[in-house]
Amino acid sequence: MVKDIRKNRVPMPEQPVETRITNFHEVPLGYSPEQAIEEAKRCLQCGKPPCIGNCPVEVDVKQFLKELSEGCFREAFLTIKKCNPIPAIAGRVCPQENQCEGACTLGNIGSPVNIGKLESFLGDWAMENGVEEAFTINEKPEKVAVIGSGPSGISCSVDLRKNGYQVTLFEALHKAGGVLQYGIPEFRLPKKVVDEELSYLNKIGVDIKLNTIIGQNLSFKELREEYDAIFVCTGAGAPRFLRIPGEELNGLYSANEFLIRTNLMKAYMFPDEYDTPIVVGDRVAVIGAGNVAMDAARCSIRMGSKVSMIYRRSRKESPARIEEVQHALEEGLDLMELVNPVRILGENGWVKGVQLIRMRLGDPDETGRRKPYPVPGSEFVVNFDTVIEAIGTLPNRLFLERARGLEVNKKGGILVDENLQTRVEGVFAGGDAISGGATVIQALGEGRKAAKSIHEYLKRKH
């Protein structure tokens, strides 16, 4: 008998638009247990499930959806946890539409299973009910240093501890989590979820050292002398700039600075609860249209600003998640397509506006998106009080300047081989430190791959 297929998803309850633009609370309200089971039952249980192969950490999606559909929440959570150490986080922020959900067979006749929201449901359920992985660690004497506590550092540390190694995780900031803490806003990823997921590292014996800058508090040379292997996952914290006139004006931020002030240092609660100020005018221009740009724009909207997004391509070419674009537009974002800044205009040292030029799209470039070209004589000016540049990032230059021996490519990414090993003995690298900017789940996958390579390296060495 053919299974009766529900073609469309169980709707995800969300905060109403008029309410959510006044707060930083999470927008999706989450599935109830009954809704989660109903959505999981949509899974076709394919003989050769394409969703698994499209997951960078190879979560057994078919199995966890089967267990969830039967109401076996504990078993479903533990199935995910075998491959993904932070399901409540990954379920919220991974671009599932390009990965597991993008490969879902149901997408051919309707909407794919809402895998991401079901993953976060199980992660939240496990935290609320105190469900944890149970395993035995056979301790080994070898010591491994992990530099950076973002997604790549987290997954690498977990897998290394499971193999018994003594792992020390170094973080330059005062809170662990990397981009999960400073880059992604509360309304997309509540920080209580991040903190709870990261407490798992302490429970399994990872030694986390905060406020420690390698190259300043502790030299790379000292680290190499003390540890048997090192994994470098320092992220991509250096912002890119357009290099156009006017970028020295007050009221212009890189998205990195803006989001660190807003998310990590809670500037949106200044001065009542936190001491970090932020100046956001009535009219804000966000340059770029990726996920970071969407985050900056939606934060600005919640601070009471009218926000325009300046993008040299069209909405179709935006690399941002579909859900984030839709949410931003619902919240009042003005997406200015096919325009590019040529000058930031100022008055008395402060941003006053942006001179723009219209663009046209040509043939696809190396990214597969159509390349934009300026239209001569089409310049015009729009008044703004604040400008936020969100056009990409580069790997941490300060660390690289002090880590002698590590080689980088022309974009500043650390050079590694197929096993994520650098050309320095015993030193491996992954995440944004080698790519210059990828997704959380890709970084998790590289962390797991690095842990496996480090394990093989230490076995050979000893």
Secondary structure, DSSP 8 states (H G I E B T S, - for coil): -------S-----B--HHHHTT--S-SB----HHHHHHHHTT----SS-HHHHTSTT---HHHHHHHHHTT-HHHHHHHHHTT-S-HHHHHHHS-GGGTHHHH-GGGGTS----HHHHHHHHHHHHHHHT----------S-EEEEE--SHHHHHHHHHHHHTT-EEEEE-SSSSS-THHHHTS-TTTS-HHHHHHHHHHHHHTT-EEE-S--BTTTB-HHHHHHH-SEEEE-----EE-----TTTTSBTEEEHHHHHIIIIIS-GGGTTTT--------SEEEEE--SHHHHHHHHHHHHTT-EEEEE-SS-GGG--S-HHHHHHHHHTT-EEE-SEEEEEEEEETTEEEEEEEEEEEEEEE-TTSSEEEEE-TT--EEEE-SEEEE-S-EE--HHHHHHSTT--B-TTS-B---TTSB-SSTTEEE-THHHHSS--HHHHHHHHHHHHHHHHHHHHHH-
